[in-house]
Amino acid sequence: MRGGACLPAPPRLKCAVDAPTGDGFALVTGAGAGIGAAIARALAADGLVVVLHGRRREPLERVAADVDAAGGAARIALADLSTREGCASLVSQVAAFTPRLRVLVHNAGVGGPTPLLDRDDSGFDLRMETNLAAPMRLTRSLLPAMARDGRGRIIAVSSIVAKFGVPDLHAYCASKAGLVGFCRALAKDLGRERITVNAVLPGWTRTAMAEASWTLIGGGAG
């Protein structure tokens, strides 16, 4: 997720669903900071090799250093998930690391306002592509790697705003609500494959991304 590290960070993140422990690979998108970095550290502590995805190498290297220092293992994958090409690139990088994937965490996201009357669709497109289309594309492409293991976990980080509206955050709210709907449908499809699907809806979490959004919202409200 675009934003800074959680402040303060808990000593150990309790994942919303029990992740497999031991050997195996996990992919966490948006793992360079905030919630994504905390999830990556927790999965690594459970013994999984974590593929850290992000758009910039430096934040990912810091998280990888934390994982290494704690005795875990991490790989780095760079890709822009707002494009089809970026999603395809990430899938290729994961395939180069491992033929089997046990955990897929859709955490990468773009927040911020997109006023309804704004005639420029670029902000709307960016949020819908990154927050909703990318998880759908990645899941579709990575499912064969999860099915080979005969089990797996797919976790999508949505938002509490999926349940209610926030002024000017039209695209963000819509994309996060869509992500919940996608997970509900996917869970029904994949249950027979022993692949569980869960969406988590965090409330306000102190990350740089969240603080920037609330500063804009507060400024607009006066």
N, C-alpha and C positions, 0 to 999 in steps of 0.2 A: 504494500500500500504506500502511496506517495505520502511521505511525512517523516517525522523524526521518531526517535526511540520513545517507548512508553516511559513516563515519568510519574511516580517511581515504578521501576520494574519489579514484579513479584519475584521471590527467590525461585519459584517453580510454577510454571503454568499448568493448570489442570485442563487437559483437552476436553472438549464437549463430548466426544465419544472416545472409547478406549481404542487406542491405536495399537497395531501389532508391535510386538517387541522382538528384539533379536535382529538377525540378518534381514536385509532388504533395503529398498530405496524408497524415499519419499520426495515428492516435488512440492515446494511451497512457492507460489508466485507472490511477488511483492515482498520478498523476504529481507530486504535491506534495512528495514526499520520498523518501529511500532509493533503492531499485533503480529505481523508476519515474521519478524525477527524472533519474537517470543515463542511463537509456535515452532519455528525451526529449531531453536535451542531445546525445546521440550522434546521434540521428536528425536533429535540427536541423542539426548540423554537417555531415551528409551532404546537406544542401540541401532537406530536406523541411519543409513547414509542419506544425508539430506542434500538435495539439489536446490540450491539457493538461486531463485530467479529475481532479476531486476533489470532496470534500464541502465544503471550506472555501476561500474565495477567497484569503486571505492567503498560504498556502504556494505556491499556484499562481502568484500574482503574483511571488513571489521567483524561482521557476524561470523564468518568462517573462522577467524582467529579465535573468537569466543568458543566456538564449537570445538576447535582443535585443543584449546587450553583445557577444556573440560573432558578431554579424552574421546571426543566424537570424531566423525568424519563428515566432510562437506565437499560439494562440488559447486561451481559457479556457472550459471548460464545467463547470458545477456540477450534480451529480446524486447521489442516494443509490441505489446499485446493489443494495441489499438489498430493493428493491421492484420490482414490474413497472412501476409508474408512473415510477420513477426511471430505469429502463433505457429506457423509451419517450422520456422527456425528453432523455436523452443522444443517442439516435438522431436526434431532431428537431433538436437543436443542431448535430450534425455535418452534417446535410443542409442546414442554413442556411449553413454555411461552404463546403461543396463538394458537387457531385454525384458526385464520384469519390474513392475512398479507396484508397490503395496499401498502407498498412501498418496492421494492427490489433494492438495489444499489450494482452493481458489481464493486467494486473499488480495491480489492486486486490484486496485481500484482508483478511480479519480473522483474527487469530491468537488465542492465549490458550486457557486450559483450558476444557473442558466435561465435568466429571465424569459418568461414566455413570449414577450413581445420583441425579443431580440431577433432581428432578421437574419443573423448569421447562424447557420446550423452547425458550425464546426464544434462548438462546445457541447451541444447535444449529441452529436455523432461520436465525439471522443469518449463521453461517459457511457453511452450505450454499447459502443464497440468494446471498450475495456472492461466494463463492469458486468456485462451480460453476454455479448456475443463471444468474447474470448473464452469464458468458462465452457460454453457450449462447444466451441470448436476444439478446445483442448481435450475435453472429455471424450468427444467422438473419436479423436485421433489416438488417444492414449488408452482407451478401453481394451484393445487387444493385448497390450502389455500387462494390464491388470488381470485380464481373464486367464492369462497363462499361469498365474499363481493360484487360480481357483478361489481367490478371496481378495478383499481389498476394502479400502475406506476412501470415500470421496467426501470432502468437507468444504463447504462454501461459506465464506465470511460475508454475510449480507449486512444488514443494519436494522436497528430498531425503527428507522424511518420508513422501512417497508410496510409498517403498520399504520403510519399516520403521515400527514403532509407537513412539510416545512417550507415556509415562504421562499420562493426563488430557487429552491433546490429541485425543480421539476424533473430534470433528467436523472439526477442522482436517486431520488425517491422511486421513480419509475423503474430504473435499472435494478435497484436492490429488491423491489417487490417482484420483478420478473425473475430474478435469480432464485427467490424462494419457490415460485411456481415451477421453475425448471427442475429444482431439486425434488419437489414432491412427485412430479411425473417420472423423473429418472429413478427414484427409489422404487416405484412400482415395477419398472422395467427390469431393474438389476437385482432385485431380491433373490430371484431364482439362481442367479450367478454367484451368490454369496458375496456380493459387493454391496455394502451399505452406503447410503447417501444421507447426509445431514446438512442442514443450513443452520448456522448460528447467527443470532441477531444482537450484536453487542450494542449496548447503550453508549453514552458518551465516554470515550476512553482518551486519556490525556496523551495524545500524540500531536506532532506538529501540524499534521493535516487537519485534525479535528479542531485544534485551536485556531488555525487560520480560517476555517469555515465559520466558527462561532464568532470570531471577530467581525467577519463580513456581515453575518446575520445581525449581530448586536448593533453594528453601525447603521444598518438599514432600518432597524427598529427605533433608532434614536436612543 
